[in-house]
Amino acid sequence: PKGLRIYVEGGGCSGFQYGFSMDEASEDDHVIEFDGVQVIIDPMSAPYIKTSVVDYNEGLMNAGFIVRNPNAKTTCGCGSSFNL
């Protein structure tokens, strides 16, 4: 079954950026289930988002996922990129 894949890749204005996609888990992925939703994290991204809180926000200006990452030393104004 497909789940929500959360990953980190190089880029963005602060060095790293978060990515989200619907995907199937591979053998080496970390799979966690929250309220019936499968969350998939690859082993390379896991250390960067460890202890992070991911939420979905739907406001007047925009809608999307918000990541609150206590490991990030700096974040950008858009909230989608960070640096460690």
C-alpha positions as CSV (number, residue, x, y, z in Angstrom):
1,P,0.0,0.0,0.0
2,K,1.1,3.6,-0.6
3,G,1.9,6.0,2.2
4,L,3.2,9.5,2.7
5,R,7.0,9.6,2.0
6,I,8.8,12.4,3.7
7,Y,12.4,13.0,2.5
8,V,15.2,15.5,2.7
9,E,17.2,16.6,-0.4
10,G,19.8,19.3,-1.1
11,G,18.5,22.6,-2.2
12,G,16.3,25.4,-1.1
13,C,17.5,28.7,0.2
14,S,19.0,27.2,3.4
15,G,20.8,24.2,2.1
16,F,18.3,21.3,2.6
17,Q,14.6,21.1,1.7
18,Y,11.8,18.8,2.6
19,G,9.9,16.8,0.1
20,F,6.6,14.9,0.2
21,S,5.2,12.3,-2.1
22,M,2.8,9.3,-2.2
23,D,4.9,6.2,-2.5
24,E,5.3,2.5,-1.6
25,A,7.9,1.6,1.1
26,S,11.0,-0.2,0.0
27,E,12.8,-2.8,2.1
28,D,15.2,-0.4,3.9
29,D,12.7,2.4,4.6
30,H,11.4,3.3,8.1
31,V,7.6,2.9,8.2
32,I,5.5,4.5,10.9
33,E,1.8,4.5,11.1
34,F,-0.2,7.5,12.5
35,D,-4.0,7.5,12.7
36,G,-4.1,5.0,9.8
37,V,-1.7,6.8,7.6
38,Q,1.6,5.1,6.7
39,V,4.6,7.5,6.9
40,I,7.7,6.4,5.0
41,I,11.2,7.8,5.6
42,D,14.3,6.6,3.8
43,P,17.5,5.9,5.8
44,M,19.4,8.8,4.4
45,S,16.7,11.3,5.4
46,A,15.9,9.9,8.8
47,P,18.8,11.6,10.7
48,Y,17.9,15.0,9.3
49,I,14.2,14.8,10.4
50,K,14.6,12.8,13.6
51,T,12.3,14.2,16.4
52,S,10.5,16.5,13.9
53,V,6.8,17.2,14.0
54,V,5.0,17.2,10.7
55,D,1.6,18.8,10.4
56,Y,-0.8,19.8,7.6
57,N,-2.0,23.4,7.6
58,E,-4.8,24.7,5.5
59,G,-5.1,28.5,5.8
60,L,-6.3,31.4,3.7
61,M,-2.9,32.0,2.1
62,N,-1.8,28.5,1.5
63,A,-2.2,24.8,2.4
64,G,0.5,22.2,2.9
65,F,2.7,20.3,5.2
66,I,4.7,22.2,7.9
67,V,7.8,20.6,9.5
68,R,8.9,21.8,12.9
69,N,12.5,20.4,13.1
70,P,14.3,20.9,16.4
71,N,17.6,19.8,14.7
72,A,17.5,22.8,12.3
73,K,19.8,25.6,13.2
74,T,18.3,27.9,10.6
75,T,15.2,27.9,8.5
76,C,14.0,30.0,5.6
77,G,10.9,32.3,5.6
78,C,8.9,29.8,3.5
79,G,9.5,27.0,6.0
80,S,10.4,24.4,3.5
81,S,14.2,24.6,3.7
82,F,16.6,24.4,6.6
83,N,20.3,24.1,7.6
84,L,21.9,22.0,10.3
